[in-house]
């Protein structure tokens, strides 16, 4: 595990701490001829050598990681022609980097994966509650408040509010966590914060319907998350 953490930390520092935006822009603009691409690889090589303590036992893994990093960066640069600044490609790139690290580490330190003790009642209950509070509850709340949905108010098309959907998932997840941890004051702070950001600019009379719709949705979302959190605590207690 220590070997994995060392290599992972070297990767994270190289990709997110010691890679300025100007380097990324240079790679996207000049592609393979950018000097920043090779400087970026040099930074990774130095970091990896430092974190591995210049241990020659890891020379093969060292070479695989640097070479794969170069190939993955070249592939990502190549895809920029078709999908510039793609969030999907960013995630794929990082997942592949970590997968290479896992494979290299498993070569030196064989990983024994065991699911024994994972699929317990408490774990299954927690996963079920998380699925319900994030995705299922979103559909339930949407159906519940559909009668107040103004659809389109002014230039606001609520049916395409993807940001609102993601905010709903995050807020219910946070409320669930706060209930499980018993931090009720944090829920009050979350409601107050959302009220400021979401309702602060809704003062015009023509936007009253939109304000009411968002408020109903927020209270329903929080209410469902609280009930699921309380149900989880009660079921865990009963099974203890």
N, C-alpha and C positions, 0 to 999 in steps of 0.2 A: 504493500500500500504506500509506503514511503517513496518508492521509486516512481509510482504513478503520480503522486502529488508533486514531486520535484519536476517531472517532465511537464505536467499540466501547468504548474505555476510558471515555468519558463515560457510555455506557449502563450499563456494569458498576458504576461508582461510584454512579450514581444509583439503580440497582435493588438493589444488594447492600450498599453501604457506607453510603449516606446515606438509607436507608429503614428506620427502626426497626420492630420488631415491632408496636408500638402503632399505627403508621400502617396496616399491613396489616390488623390486627384492626378498626380503625375503618372501613376500606373494605369489609371483609367484612360488618360489622354494619350500617353506615348506607348502604351501596351508593353510589349516585350523589350523595347529599346530603352525603357525607363531605367535610369541608374538606381532609382529608389527601390525597385523590385529586388535588385541584388544586394543593396544595402540592407533592406529588410531581412533578407535571408542571412546576411552576415550577423545581424543583431540576434537572430534566433540561434545561430550556430554558437555564438559566444555565450549567450544565456544558457543554452543546453550544456555546454562544456563546463561552465561554472557550477551549475546546479548538480551535475553528475560528478563533480570533483575531479575532472580530467581523468576519470577512471577508464583505462584502455579496455576493460572487460566489456564495455558497452559500445564499442566502436561500430558494430554492425547496426545496432538499434539507432545509434546516432546518425549514421549514414542514411538509413531508411527514413527517419523522421525528416531530415533536411531535404532529401530528394523528393519525398512525397509532398512536403510543404511547397516546394517549387512547382511541382506538377499541378497541385490543387490551385495554387495562386494563378498559374498560367491558364488553367481551365476557367477559373472565375473571371479573369480578365477577358477571355475569349467570349464568354457568355454575355458580357456587358454590351456587346454589339446588338444583341437581340432584346435583352431585358436590363436596361441601365438601372442601377441602384435597386436591384431586385432584393426584397427582404427574404424571399424564398431561397434564392441562391446563397445569400449570406448565411442562412441557417444550415443549408446543406453543406456549405464549405466548412463551417465550424464543427458540425457533426462528424464529417469525414476526418477532420484533423484529430478529433478526440478518439475516433475509432482506430486510427493508425496508432495513436499513443497506447490504447488498450491492447492492441495486438502486439506491439513491441514489448510492453511490460509483461504480458502473458508468456512471452518467449523466455524471459529471464526469471519470472516469478509466476509459475503456473497458478491460474486462478481457479479455485474450487467453488463452483456455484451450487448453493443448496437452498431449496425452497422450504425446507423443514422449519416450521415455526413461523413462517410468514403468513400463510393462509389461516390465521386464527380468527375467532369470532370477532374480536375487537377490530382487527385490521379490515376484515370484510365489511363490517358495519361502518367503519370510517370511510372506506372507499365508496360505499353505496351512498352515504350522506354527502360526500363531496360531489359525486355525479349529480345527485338530486339538487343540491344547493346551487350548483353552477349552471347546468344546462336544463334540467327538467323544470326547475323553478322558473327559469326565464320564459319558457313556453307557457307555463301556468299563469304567471303574472300577465303576460301579453294577452292571453285569452280573457283573463279576468277584467282587464282595463280596456278591452277593445271598444266597449260602448262609449267611452269618453275620448277615443282617438280622433282628433280632428284631421288626420291624414296629412293635409297640406295647409299650413297657415302662413300666409304671406309667401316668403321665399324659403320657408323651412319645410322640407319634405321628411316627415318623421318615419315614413316607411323605409327610408334608405339610411337611417341613423345607425350605421355600423359602430360608430364610436360609443353611442349610448348602449348598445348591446354588450360591448366589451366592458364598459363601466359597470353595467349591471352584474356581470359575472364576477368582476373583481370585488365589488362592494358586498355582494352576498357571501363570497368566500371569506372576506375579512370579518364580516359580522359573525359568521359561523365560528371562525377561529377565536374571536374575542369572547363569544359566549362559552365556548369550551374551556377557555383559560380563565373565565370569570372576570374579565375586564370590561364591565358594563360601561364604565366611564369613557372608554375608547369608542364605543358605539355612539354615544352622545356627541363626542368630538367629530366623528365621521359624518353624522347627520348635519351638524352645524357647518362643517367644511363644505359639504356638497351643496347645502342651501346657499352659501355665499357664491360659489362658482356657477351653479346652474340657474339660480333665480335672481342673481344680482342685476342682470340686464333685462329682466322681463317685467318692466314697469309700465309699459304702454297698455291702455285698455284693450286694444285689439289682440293682445297676446295673453289675455286672461285665461282663455281656454287651454292654451299651451301650458301655462303655468300650473293650472289645475291638473292637467293630464300627467305632467312630469311629477308633481307632488304625490298624486295617487299611486303612480307607478313606483316611486321611491319608497313610500310607506309600505306598500304591499310587498315589495322586494325585501325590505328590511324585516318585515313581519314574518315572512316565510323563512328567511335565514335564521331568525331567532327561534322559531318553533322547531326547525330541524336541529339546531344546536341543542336545545333543551331535550328534544326526543333522544338525541344521541347520548347525552349525559345520563338520562333516565334508563335507557336500555343497557348501557355499560354498567350502571350501578346494580340493576336487577340481575345481571349475569355474573356479577362478581361473587 
